[in-house]
Amino acid sequence: MKLKNIASRLRLEIIKMSNRAKAPHLASSLSCIDIVITLYEKVLKIFPKHPGKLSRDKFILSKGHAATALYVTLAHKGFFPKKKLLDYTKKNSLLEEHPNPSIKGVETATGSLGHGLPVGCGLALSGKIQNLNFKTIVLLGDGECNEGTVWEAAMFASSKKLENLYVIVDQNGWQGIGRTKDILNIKLLKKKWASFGWNSIEIDGHNYKQIENIFKKKRNGKPTAVIAKTIKGKGISFMEDDNNWHYRIPTTNEVTKAKKELNIK
């Protein structure tokens, strides 16, 4: 199945999960699902039946409020049964609104923004020390780049020459209460990451081939930052670039409309 078709099905599942659970952050998951599914289908070396294998690549969803994007992908890849998605946010379910490391395939708890990259630095450094050839990939939100811990970790990574570490910034232009540029403007993210000693590139965060090609480039002793231009609520016309969907819950009728737009039978 083509990545676009897989992503469409996962988008619908994300929307259904929000509707069933009455849980927010739907649009944040829709902006990054193309990135997440490309990583798991084309890039990451993973072992769903043996998720703790030391040689595995590590993926950290630092923007933990987009947990449903990670959950639907892990279920798709066989880390746990898809029917478990029905338990999202239910009492005693491990599928909480932010990633729970008790779930197979989840590397660390995230949601308190700015902490995923420091953890990623530790994992990447451990791999370098032990001569283990795995990648560590951390997905950040652009609003999350307001956090000081992100830049402390960025300095650490370049000073330790963690070329096995990648950051992808989901630059959808929004955060909880407004446009990222209006809250605390971080201009020229590509240049900012480069100034901290990273390889820094910009891509279309909805272009599967561009995402995949990042990891085909030769390593040069530096960590790599990818500024992925995305659209919040991507894939659903009445949700795209509308920050109300950071908190809004779709009605059953809106789920049906989204299914029609995604052309899923």
C-alpha atoms as an extended CHARMM CRD file, in Angstrom:
* protein
*
       265  EXT
         1         1  MET       CA              0.0000000000        0.0000000000        0.0000000000  PROA      1               0.0000000000
         2         2  LYS       CA              1.2910000000        3.4790000000       -0.8760000000  PROA      2               0.0000000000
         3         3  LEU       CA              2.3350000000        5.7740000000        1.9600000000  PROA      3               0.0000000000
         4         4  LYS       CA             -0.3600000000        8.2830000000        1.0080000000  PROA      4               0.0000000000
         5         5  ASN       CA             -3.0500000000        5.6180000000        1.3830000000  PROA      5               0.0000000000
         6         6  ILE       CA             -1.6470000000        4.4250000000        4.6990000000  PROA      6               0.0000000000
         7         7  ALA       CA             -1.4680000000        8.0030000000        5.9770000000  PROA      7               0.0000000000
         8         8  SER       CA             -5.0850000000        8.6400000000        4.9340000000  PROA      8               0.0000000000
         9         9  ARG       CA             -6.2710000000        5.6170000000        6.8990000000  PROA      9               0.0000000000
        10        10  LEU       CA             -4.2470000000        6.6670000000        9.9300000000  PROA      10              0.0000000000
        11        11  ARG       CA             -5.6460000000       10.2110000000        9.6740000000  PROA      11              0.0000000000
        12        12  LEU       CA             -9.1740000000        8.8160000000        9.8550000000  PROA      12              0.0000000000
        13        13  GLU       CA             -8.2730000000        6.6700000000       12.8560000000  PROA      13              0.0000000000
        14        14  ILE       CA             -6.7970000000        9.7220000000       14.6300000000  PROA      14              0.0000000000
        15        15  ILE       CA            -10.0330000000       11.6350000000       14.0110000000  PROA      15              0.0000000000
        16        16  LYS       CA            -12.1420000000        8.7200000000       15.2560000000  PROA      16              0.0000000000
        17        17  MET       CA            -10.0270000000        8.4500000000       18.4070000000  PROA      17              0.0000000000
        18        18  SER       CA            -10.5550000000       12.1330000000       19.1720000000  PROA      18              0.0000000000
        19        19  ASN       CA            -14.3020000000       11.7580000000       18.6240000000  PROA      19              0.0000000000
        20        20  ARG       CA            -14.6310000000        8.6360000000       20.7950000000  PROA      20              0.0000000000
        21        21  ALA       CA            -12.4540000000        9.8710000000       23.6350000000  PROA      21              0.0000000000
        22        22  LYS       CA            -13.5260000000       13.5330000000       23.4800000000  PROA      22              0.0000000000
        23        23  ALA       CA             -9.7880000000       14.2840000000       23.5540000000  PROA      23              0.0000000000
        24        24  PRO       CA             -8.1000000000       17.3380000000       21.9520000000  PROA      24              0.0000000000
        25        25  HSD       CA             -4.8690000000       17.9540000000       19.9850000000  PROA      25              0.0000000000
        26        26  LEU       CA             -6.2970000000       16.3910000000       16.8500000000  PROA      26              0.0000000000
        27        27  ALA       CA             -4.7960000000       18.9270000000       14.4200000000  PROA      27              0.0000000000
        28        28  SER       CA             -1.3190000000       18.5320000000       15.9580000000  PROA      28              0.0000000000
        29        29  SER       CA             -1.3960000000       14.8260000000       15.1170000000  PROA      29              0.0000000000
        30        30  LEU       CA             -2.6240000000       15.4680000000       11.5830000000  PROA      30              0.0000000000
        31        31  SER       CA              0.2690000000       17.8550000000       10.8720000000  PROA      31              0.0000000000
        32        32  CYS       CA              2.9340000000       15.2810000000       11.7260000000  PROA      32              0.0000000000
        33        33  ILE       CA              1.4240000000       11.9220000000       10.7140000000  PROA      33              0.0000000000
        34        34  ASP       CA              3.1010000000       12.0180000000        7.2790000000  PROA      34              0.0000000000
        35        35  ILE       CA              6.4660000000       12.3890000000        9.0080000000  PROA      35              0.0000000000
        36        36  VAL       CA              5.8180000000        9.6600000000       11.5720000000  PROA      36              0.0000000000
        37        37  ILE       CA              4.5220000000        7.0450000000        9.1260000000  PROA      37              0.0000000000
        38        38  THR       CA              7.3960000000        7.7030000000        6.6870000000  PROA      38              0.0000000000
        39        39  LEU       CA              9.9090000000        7.1530000000        9.4690000000  PROA      39              0.0000000000
        40        40  TYR       CA              8.3160000000        3.8890000000       10.5470000000  PROA      40              0.0000000000
        41        41  GLU       CA              7.7500000000        2.5760000000        7.0160000000  PROA      41              0.0000000000
        42        42  LYS       CA             10.9650000000        3.7170000000        5.3160000000  PROA      42              0.0000000000
        43        43  VAL       CA             13.6190000000        4.8180000000        7.7950000000  PROA      43              0.0000000000
        44        44  LEU       CA             13.5790000000        3.2920000000       11.2640000000  PROA      44              0.0000000000
        45        45  LYS       CA             15.1590000000       -0.0630000000       12.0460000000  PROA      45              0.0000000000
        46        46  ILE       CA             12.5960000000       -1.4560000000       14.4770000000  PROA      46              0.0000000000
        47        47  PHE       CA             11.5940000000       -4.8030000000       15.9460000000  PROA      47              0.0000000000
        48        48  PRO       CA              7.8900000000       -4.8280000000       16.9170000000  PROA      48              0.0000000000
        49        49  LYS       CA              8.1500000000       -8.3310000000       18.4190000000  PROA      49              0.0000000000
        50        50  HSD       CA             11.3420000000       -7.3900000000       20.2960000000  PROA      50              0.0000000000
        51        51  PRO       CA             10.8800000000       -3.6590000000       20.9690000000  PROA      51              0.0000000000
        52        52  GLY       CA             13.7120000000       -3.4450000000       23.5040000000  PROA      52              0.0000000000
        53        53  LYS       CA             16.4440000000       -4.7100000000       21.1780000000  PROA      53              0.0000000000
        54        54  LEU       CA             19.5660000000       -2.5830000000       21.7450000000  PROA      54              0.0000000000
        55        55  SER       CA             20.3330000000       -2.1510000000       18.0550000000  PROA      55              0.0000000000
        56        56  ARG       CA             16.9240000000       -0.5870000000       17.3120000000  PROA      56              0.0000000000
        57        57  ASP       CA             16.6380000000        2.9620000000       16.0420000000  PROA      57              0.0000000000
        58        58  LYS       CA             15.0500000000        5.2870000000       18.5710000000  PROA      58              0.0000000000
        59        59  PHE       CA             12.1530000000        7.6570000000       17.8570000000  PROA      59              0.0000000000
        60        60  ILE       CA             11.0050000000       10.2130000000       20.4120000000  PROA      60              0.0000000000
        61        61  LEU       CA              7.8030000000       12.1850000000       19.9320000000  PROA      61              0.0000000000
        62        62  SER       CA              8.8100000000       15.2130000000       21.9680000000  PROA      62              0.0000000000
        63        63  LYS       CA              5.5770000000       17.0430000000       21.0600000000  PROA      63              0.0000000000
        64        64  GLY       CA              3.7540000000       14.4890000000       23.1580000000  PROA      64              0.0000000000
        65        65  HSD       CA              0.3060000000       16.0580000000       22.7140000000  PROA      65              0.0000000000
        66        66  ALA       CA              0.3400000000       14.4520000000       19.2370000000  PROA      66              0.0000000000
        67        67  ALA       CA              0.3430000000       11.0120000000       20.8780000000  PROA      67              0.0000000000
        68        68  THR       CA             -2.4300000000        9.6590000000       18.6570000000  PROA      68              0.0000000000
        69        69  ALA       CA             -0.1350000000        9.9920000000       15.6170000000  PROA      69              0.0000000000
        70        70  LEU       CA              2.3580000000        7.7400000000       17.3910000000  PROA      70              0.0000000000
        71        71  TYR       CA             -0.2560000000        5.2920000000       18.6970000000  PROA      71              0.0000000000
        72        72  VAL       CA             -1.8970000000        4.6530000000       15.3180000000  PROA      72              0.0000000000
        73        73  THR       CA              1.5280000000        4.1440000000       13.7310000000  PROA      73              0.0000000000
        74        74  LEU       CA              2.7070000000        1.7170000000       16.4140000000  PROA      74              0.0000000000
        75        75  ALA       CA             -0.5250000000       -0.2640000000       16.0400000000  PROA      75              0.0000000000
        76        76  HSD       CA             -0.0980000000       -0.2630000000       12.2440000000  PROA      76              0.0000000000
        77        77  LYS       CA              3.4320000000       -1.6660000000       12.6420000000  PROA      77              0.0000000000
        78        78  GLY       CA              2.3240000000       -4.4090000000       15.0370000000  PROA      78              0.0000000000
        79        79  PHE       CA              3.6420000000       -3.1890000000       18.3800000000  PROA      79              0.0000000000
        80        80  PHE       CA              0.2010000000       -3.8190000000       19.8570000000  PROA      80              0.0000000000
        81        81  PRO       CA             -3.2090000000       -4.9070000000       18.4570000000  PROA      81              0.0000000000
        82        82  LYS       CA             -5.1540000000       -2.2330000000       16.5740000000  PROA      82              0.0000000000
        83        83  LYS       CA             -8.2260000000       -2.9370000000       18.7110000000  PROA      83              0.0000000000
        84        84  LYS       CA             -6.3240000000       -1.4090000000       21.6480000000  PROA      84              0.0000000000
        85        85  LEU       CA             -6.8100000000        1.9910000000       20.0000000000  PROA      85              0.0000000000
        86        86  LEU       CA            -10.4410000000        1.7450000000       21.1420000000  PROA      86              0.0000000000
        87        87  ASP       CA             -9.1870000000        2.0510000000       24.7270000000  PROA      87              0.0000000000
        88        88  TYR       CA             -7.5550000000        5.4540000000       24.1720000000  PROA      88              0.0000000000
        89        89  THR       CA             -7.9370000000        7.5630000000       27.3840000000  PROA      89              0.0000000000
        90        90  LYS       CA            -10.1660000000        4.9680000000       29.0510000000  PROA      90              0.0000000000
        91        91  LYS       CA             -9.6410000000        4.1990000000       32.7350000000  PROA      91              0.0000000000
        92        92  ASN       CA             -6.6310000000        1.8950000000       33.3030000000  PROA      92              0.0000000000
        93        93  SER       CA             -5.6230000000        2.0960000000       29.6200000000  PROA      93              0.0000000000
        94        94  LEU       CA             -1.9390000000        2.6830000000       28.8530000000  PROA      94              0.0000000000
        95        95  LEU       CA             -2.9970000000        4.7850000000       25.8590000000  PROA      95              0.0000000000
        96        96  GLU       CA             -3.0540000000        8.1050000000       27.6460000000  PROA      96              0.0000000000
        97        97  GLU       CA             -3.2620000000       11.5860000000       26.0970000000  PROA      97              0.0000000000
        98        98  HSD       CA              0.5390000000       11.7780000000       26.1720000000  PROA      98              0.0000000000
        99        99  PRO       CA              2.9540000000        8.9120000000       25.4160000000  PROA      99              0.0000000000
       100       100  ASN       CA              3.3700000000        6.3440000000       28.1630000000  PROA      100             0.0000000000
       101       101  PRO       CA              6.6890000000        4.4240000000       28.1430000000  PROA      101             0.0000000000
       102       102  SER       CA              4.8900000000        1.3210000000       29.3890000000  PROA      102             0.0000000000
       103       103  ILE       CA              3.5430000000        0.9680000000       25.8340000000  PROA      103             0.0000000000
       104       104  LYS       CA              5.6880000000       -1.1610000000       23.5420000000  PROA      104             0.0000000000
       105       105  GLY       CA              7.5350000000        1.0890000000       21.1230000000  PROA      105             0.0000000000
       106       106  VAL       CA              7.3620000000        4.2640000000       23.2400000000  PROA      106             0.0000000000
       107       107  GLU       CA             10.8910000000        5.2700000000       24.2480000000  PROA      107             0.0000000000
       108       108  THR       CA             10.0820000000        7.8600000000       26.9190000000  PROA      108             0.0000000000
       109       109  ALA       CA              7.2530000000        9.8640000000       28.4650000000  PROA      109             0.0000000000
       110       110  THR       CA              6.7950000000       13.2310000000       26.7840000000  PROA      110             0.0000000000
       111       111  GLY       CA              4.3320000000       16.0710000000       26.9470000000  PROA      111             0.0000000000
       112       112  SER       CA              6.1800000000       18.4800000000       29.2040000000  PROA      112             0.0000000000
       113       113  LEU       CA              7.6480000000       20.2530000000       26.2040000000  PROA      113             0.0000000000
       114       114  GLY       CA             11.3860000000       20.5800000000       25.6460000000  PROA      114             0.0000000000
       115       115  HSD       CA             12.4200000000       17.3180000000       27.2820000000  PROA      115             0.0000000000
       116       116  GLY       CA             12.4540000000       14.9280000000       24.3270000000  PROA      116             0.0000000000
       117       117  LEU       CA             15.6750000000       16.2570000000       22.7960000000  PROA      117             0.0000000000
       118       118  PRO       CA             17.7190000000       16.0150000000       26.0290000000  PROA      118             0.0000000000
       119       119  VAL       CA             16.6490000000       12.3650000000       26.3100000000  PROA      119             0.0000000000
       120       120  GLY       CA             17.5030000000       11.8720000000       22.6420000000  PROA      120             0.0000000000
       121       121  CYS       CA             20.9710000000       13.3040000000       23.2750000000  PROA      121             0.0000000000
       122       122  GLY       CA             21.5190000000       10.7430000000       26.0130000000  PROA      122             0.0000000000
       123       123  LEU       CA             20.4280000000        7.8740000000       23.7870000000  PROA      123             0.0000000000
       124       124  ALA       CA             22.5770000000        9.0570000000       20.8880000000  PROA      124             0.0000000000
       125       125  LEU       CA             25.6100000000        9.4940000000       23.1490000000  PROA      125             0.0000000000
       126       126  SER       CA             25.1190000000        6.0090000000       24.6120000000  PROA      126             0.0000000000
       127       127  GLY       CA             25.0820000000        4.5760000000       21.1000000000  PROA      127             0.0000000000
       128       128  LYS       CA             28.2770000000        6.3860000000       20.2300000000  PROA      128             0.0000000000
       129       129  ILE       CA             30.0320000000        5.2050000000       23.4110000000  PROA      129             0.0000000000
       130       130  GLN       CA             28.9670000000        1.5830000000       22.8440000000  PROA      130             0.0000000000
       131       131  ASN       CA             29.6650000000        1.6220000000       19.0860000000  PROA      131             0.0000000000
       132       132  LEU       CA             26.0500000000        0.7240000000       18.3790000000  PROA      132             0.0000000000
       133       133  ASN       CA             25.0150000000        1.8520000000       14.9230000000  PROA      133             0.0000000000
       134       134  PHE       CA             21.5140000000        3.1400000000       15.5840000000  PROA      134             0.0000000000
       135       135  LYS       CA             19.8280000000        6.4420000000       14.7760000000  PROA      135             0.0000000000
       136       136  THR       CA             17.9720000000        8.5920000000       17.2820000000  PROA      136             0.0000000000
       137       137  ILE       CA             15.2550000000       10.7940000000       15.8050000000  PROA      137             0.0000000000
       138       138  VAL       CA             13.3800000000       13.4180000000       17.8380000000  PROA      138             0.0000000000
       139       139  LEU       CA             10.2310000000       15.1270000000       16.5550000000  PROA      139             0.0000000000
       140       140  LEU       CA              9.7020000000       18.6200000000       17.9800000000  PROA      140             0.0000000000
       141       141  GLY       CA              6.9690000000       21.1920000000       17.4860000000  PROA      141             0.0000000000
       142       142  ASP       CA              7.9350000000       24.6640000000       16.3100000000  PROA      142             0.0000000000
       143       143  GLY       CA              6.3010000000       26.1840000000       19.3950000000  PROA      143             0.0000000000
       144       144  GLU       CA              8.3410000000       23.7630000000       21.4750000000  PROA      144             0.0000000000
       145       145  CYS       CA             11.4630000000       25.4950000000       20.1850000000  PROA      145             0.0000000000
       146       146  ASN       CA             10.6060000000       28.3050000000       22.6330000000  PROA      146             0.0000000000
       147       147  GLU       CA             11.8970000000       26.0350000000       25.4080000000  PROA      147             0.0000000000
       148       148  GLY       CA             15.4070000000       26.6840000000       26.7180000000  PROA      148             0.0000000000
       149       149  THR       CA             16.1090000000       22.9950000000       27.2230000000  PROA      149             0.0000000000
       150       150  VAL       CA             15.8910000000       22.5060000000       23.4490000000  PROA      150             0.0000000000
       151       151  TRP       CA             18.8320000000       24.8540000000       22.8880000000  PROA      151             0.0000000000
       152       152  GLU       CA             20.8670000000       23.5250000000       25.8020000000  PROA      152             0.0000000000
       153       153  ALA       CA             20.4910000000       20.0670000000       24.2730000000  PROA      153             0.0000000000
       154       154  ALA       CA             21.3090000000       21.4480000000       20.8160000000  PROA      154             0.0000000000
       155       155  MET       CA             24.6190000000       22.8220000000       22.1200000000  PROA      155             0.0000000000
       156       156  PHE       CA             25.3960000000       19.5430000000       23.8620000000  PROA      156             0.0000000000
       157       157  ALA       CA             24.6880000000       17.4800000000       20.7340000000  PROA      157             0.0000000000
       158       158  SER       CA             26.9660000000       19.5060000000       18.4760000000  PROA      158             0.0000000000
       159       159  SER       CA             29.7630000000       19.6320000000       21.0560000000  PROA      159             0.0000000000
       160       160  LYS       CA             29.6460000000       15.8170000000       21.3710000000  PROA      160             0.0000000000
       161       161  LYS       CA             29.4690000000       15.4350000000       17.5650000000  PROA      161             0.0000000000
       162       162  LEU       CA             26.3330000000       13.3020000000       17.7430000000  PROA      162             0.0000000000
       163       163  GLU       CA             26.0180000000       12.6070000000       14.0320000000  PROA      163             0.0000000000
       164       164  ASN       CA             23.6290000000        9.7550000000       14.8500000000  PROA      164             0.0000000000
       165       165  LEU       CA             21.0640000000       12.2790000000       16.1660000000  PROA      165             0.0000000000
       166       166  TYR       CA             18.3250000000       13.8880000000       14.0680000000  PROA      166             0.0000000000
       167       167  VAL       CA             15.7520000000       16.5130000000       14.9770000000  PROA      167             0.0000000000
       168       168  ILE       CA             12.6620000000       17.0750000000       12.8710000000  PROA      168             0.0000000000
       169       169  VAL       CA             10.7590000000       20.2780000000       13.6550000000  PROA      169             0.0000000000
       170       170  ASP       CA              7.0790000000       20.0420000000       12.7380000000  PROA      170             0.0000000000
       171       171  GLN       CA              6.7390000000       23.6730000000       11.6700000000  PROA      171             0.0000000000
       172       172  ASN       CA              2.9680000000       24.0560000000       11.3030000000  PROA      172             0.0000000000
       173       173  GLY       CA              3.0770000000       27.6880000000       12.4150000000  PROA      173             0.0000000000
       174       174  TRP       CA              0.7730000000       27.3480000000       15.4220000000  PROA      174             0.0000000000
       175       175  GLN       CA              0.9500000000       26.6370000000       19.1320000000  PROA      175             0.0000000000
       176       176  GLY       CA             -1.7270000000       26.3650000000       21.7940000000  PROA      176             0.0000000000
       177       177  ILE       CA             -3.0690000000       29.9160000000       21.8030000000  PROA      177             0.0000000000
       178       178  GLY       CA             -1.9390000000       31.4490000000       18.5330000000  PROA      178             0.0000000000
       179       179  ARG       CA              0.5400000000       31.7610000000       15.6780000000  PROA      179             0.0000000000
       180       180  THR       CA              4.0340000000       30.7180000000       16.7000000000  PROA      180             0.0000000000
       181       181  LYS       CA              5.4800000000       33.9040000000       15.2240000000  PROA      181             0.0000000000
       182       182  ASP       CA              3.1100000000       36.0060000000       17.3610000000  PROA      182             0.0000000000
       183       183  ILE       CA              3.7250000000       34.1820000000       20.6580000000  PROA      183             0.0000000000
       184       184  LEU       CA              7.5120000000       34.1830000000       20.7560000000  PROA      184             0.0000000000
       185       185  ASN       CA              8.9060000000       34.5300000000       17.2710000000  PROA      185             0.0000000000
       186       186  ILE       CA             11.8970000000       32.3400000000       16.4780000000  PROA      186             0.0000000000
       187       187  LYS       CA             12.9010000000       33.6710000000       13.1030000000  PROA      187             0.0000000000
       188       188  LEU       CA             14.8710000000       31.6700000000       10.5800000000  PROA      188             0.0000000000
       189       189  LEU       CA             14.8550000000       28.2990000000       12.3600000000  PROA      189             0.0000000000
       190       190  LYS       CA             17.1120000000       26.7800000000        9.7190000000  PROA      190             0.0000000000
       191       191  LYS       CA             19.8280000000       29.3570000000       10.4020000000  PROA      191             0.0000000000
       192       192  LYS       CA             19.3290000000       29.0960000000       14.1520000000  PROA      192             0.0000000000
       193       193  TRP       CA             19.9770000000       25.3380000000       14.1930000000  PROA      193             0.0000000000
       194       194  ALA       CA             22.9830000000       25.8310000000       11.8920000000  PROA      194             0.0000000000
       195       195  SER       CA             24.3640000000       28.4540000000       14.2730000000  PROA      195             0.0000000000
       196       196  PHE       CA             24.2890000000       25.8240000000       17.0200000000  PROA      196             0.0000000000
       197       197  GLY       CA             26.5900000000       23.5960000000       14.9530000000  PROA      197             0.0000000000
       198       198  TRP       CA             24.0200000000       21.3690000000       13.2470000000  PROA      198             0.0000000000
       199       199  ASN       CA             23.4620000000       20.3790000000        9.6460000000  PROA      199             0.0000000000
       200       200  SER       CA             20.2320000000       22.2340000000        8.9360000000  PROA      200             0.0000000000
       201       201  ILE       CA             17.8260000000       21.7590000000        6.0450000000  PROA      201             0.0000000000
       202       202  GLU       CA             14.2340000000       22.6320000000        5.1480000000  PROA      202             0.0000000000
       203       203  ILE       CA             11.7630000000       20.2390000000        3.5440000000  PROA      203             0.0000000000
       204       204  ASP       CA              8.0670000000       19.8540000000        2.7970000000  PROA      204             0.0000000000
       205       205  GLY       CA              6.8830000000       17.8650000000        5.8090000000  PROA      205             0.0000000000
       206       206  HSD       CA              4.1120000000       16.2450000000        3.7560000000  PROA      206             0.0000000000
       207       207  ASN       CA              6.4290000000       15.0370000000        0.9860000000  PROA      207             0.0000000000
       208       208  TYR       CA              7.2330000000       11.4030000000        1.7450000000  PROA      208             0.0000000000
       209       209  LYS       CA             10.2490000000       11.2290000000       -0.5720000000  PROA      209             0.0000000000
       210       210  GLN       CA             11.8370000000       14.3760000000        0.8830000000  PROA      210             0.0000000000
       211       211  ILE       CA             11.4320000000       12.9690000000        4.3990000000  PROA      211             0.0000000000
       212       212  GLU       CA             12.9880000000        9.6350000000        3.4270000000  PROA      212             0.0000000000
       213       213  ASN       CA             15.8950000000       11.2260000000        1.5550000000  PROA      213             0.0000000000
       214       214  ILE       CA             17.1370000000       13.0650000000        4.6510000000  PROA      214             0.0000000000
       215       215  PHE       CA             18.5500000000        9.8290000000        5.9730000000  PROA      215             0.0000000000
       216       216  LYS       CA             20.3780000000        8.9110000000        2.7680000000  PROA      216             0.0000000000
       217       217  LYS       CA             22.8360000000       11.7800000000        3.1520000000  PROA      217             0.0000000000
       218       218  LYS       CA             26.3570000000       11.0260000000        4.4190000000  PROA      218             0.0000000000
       219       219  ARG       CA             27.0590000000       11.8070000000        8.0440000000  PROA      219             0.0000000000
       220       220  ASN       CA             29.7070000000       14.4610000000        8.6350000000  PROA      220             0.0000000000
       221       221  GLY       CA             30.2860000000       14.5590000000       12.3770000000  PROA      221             0.0000000000
       222       222  LYS       CA             27.3320000000       16.8360000000       13.0650000000  PROA      222             0.0000000000
       223       223  PRO       CA             23.7680000000       16.2080000000       14.2510000000  PROA      223             0.0000000000
       224       224  THR       CA             21.0800000000       17.0690000000       11.7010000000  PROA      224             0.0000000000
       225       225  ALA       CA             18.0800000000       19.3760000000       12.1060000000  PROA      225             0.0000000000
       226       226  VAL       CA             15.2280000000       19.2130000000        9.6160000000  PROA      226             0.0000000000
       227       227  ILE       CA             12.7310000000       22.0610000000        9.4620000000  PROA      227             0.0000000000
       228       228  ALA       CA              9.6240000000       20.3830000000        8.0750000000  PROA      228             0.0000000000
       229       229  LYS       CA              7.0580000000       22.8390000000        6.7330000000  PROA      229             0.0000000000
       230       230  THR       CA              3.6300000000       21.4100000000        7.5530000000  PROA      230             0.0000000000
       231       231  ILE       CA             -0.0370000000       22.3910000000        7.7700000000  PROA      231             0.0000000000
       232       232  LYS       CA             -1.8840000000       21.9830000000       11.0430000000  PROA      232             0.0000000000
       233       233  GLY       CA             -4.9200000000       19.7580000000       10.4640000000  PROA      233             0.0000000000
       234       234  LYS       CA             -3.4560000000       18.5500000000        7.1500000000  PROA      234             0.0000000000
       235       235  GLY       CA             -5.6990000000       16.3880000000        5.0090000000  PROA      235             0.0000000000
       236       236  ILE       CA             -9.1050000000       17.6890000000        6.1250000000  PROA      236             0.0000000000
       237       237  SER       CA            -10.1850000000       20.8960000000        4.3960000000  PROA      237             0.0000000000
       238       238  PHE       CA            -12.2700000000       22.2520000000        7.2720000000  PROA      238             0.0000000000
       239       239  MET       CA             -9.4640000000       21.6330000000        9.7810000000  PROA      239             0.0000000000
       240       240  GLU       CA             -6.4230000000       22.8430000000        7.8400000000  PROA      240             0.0000000000
       241       241  ASP       CA             -4.5960000000       25.8440000000        9.3300000000  PROA      241             0.0000000000
       242       242  ASP       CA             -7.4240000000       26.3870000000       11.8380000000  PROA      242             0.0000000000
       243       243  ASN       CA             -6.0690000000       26.4750000000       15.3820000000  PROA      243             0.0000000000
       244       244  ASN       CA             -9.5210000000       25.8770000000       16.8640000000  PROA      244             0.0000000000
       245       245  TRP       CA             -8.7740000000       22.2170000000       16.1410000000  PROA      245             0.0000000000
       246       246  HSD       CA             -5.9680000000       22.3000000000       18.7080000000  PROA      246             0.0000000000
       247       247  TYR       CA             -8.7910000000       21.8900000000       21.2280000000  PROA      247             0.0000000000
       248       248  ARG       CA            -12.0030000000       21.1300000000       19.3020000000  PROA      248             0.0000000000
       249       249  ILE       CA            -13.4900000000       17.6300000000       19.2540000000  PROA      249             0.0000000000
       250       250  PRO       CA            -15.0020000000       16.4270000000       15.9660000000  PROA      250             0.0000000000
       251       251  THR       CA            -18.6820000000       15.5160000000       15.9390000000  PROA      251             0.0000000000
       252       252  THR       CA            -19.8680000000       12.2300000000       14.4600000000  PROA      252             0.0000000000
       253       253  ASN       CA            -21.0310000000       14.1400000000       11.3790000000  PROA      253             0.0000000000
       254       254  GLU       CA            -17.5750000000       15.7210000000       11.0140000000  PROA      254             0.0000000000
       255       255  VAL       CA            -15.9700000000       12.2680000000       11.2350000000  PROA      255             0.0000000000
       256       256  THR       CA            -18.1820000000       11.1890000000        8.3370000000  PROA      256             0.0000000000
       257       257  LYS       CA            -17.2270000000       14.3020000000        6.3310000000  PROA      257             0.0000000000
       258       258  ALA       CA            -13.5220000000       13.6370000000        7.0000000000  PROA      258             0.0000000000
       259       259  LYS       CA            -13.8830000000       10.0170000000        5.8770000000  PROA      259             0.0000000000
       260       260  LYS       CA            -15.4390000000       11.2040000000        2.6180000000  PROA      260             0.0000000000
       261       261  GLU       CA            -12.6360000000       13.7100000000        2.0350000000  PROA      261             0.0000000000
       262       262  LEU       CA            -10.0230000000       11.0390000000        2.6720000000  PROA      262             0.0000000000
       263       263  ASN       CA            -11.8190000000        8.8190000000        0.1220000000  PROA      263             0.0000000000
       264       264  ILE       CA            -11.9270000000        5.8370000000        2.4340000000  PROA      264             0.0000000000
       265       265  LYS       CA            -14.6780000000        3.2950000000        1.8140000000  PROA      265             0.0000000000
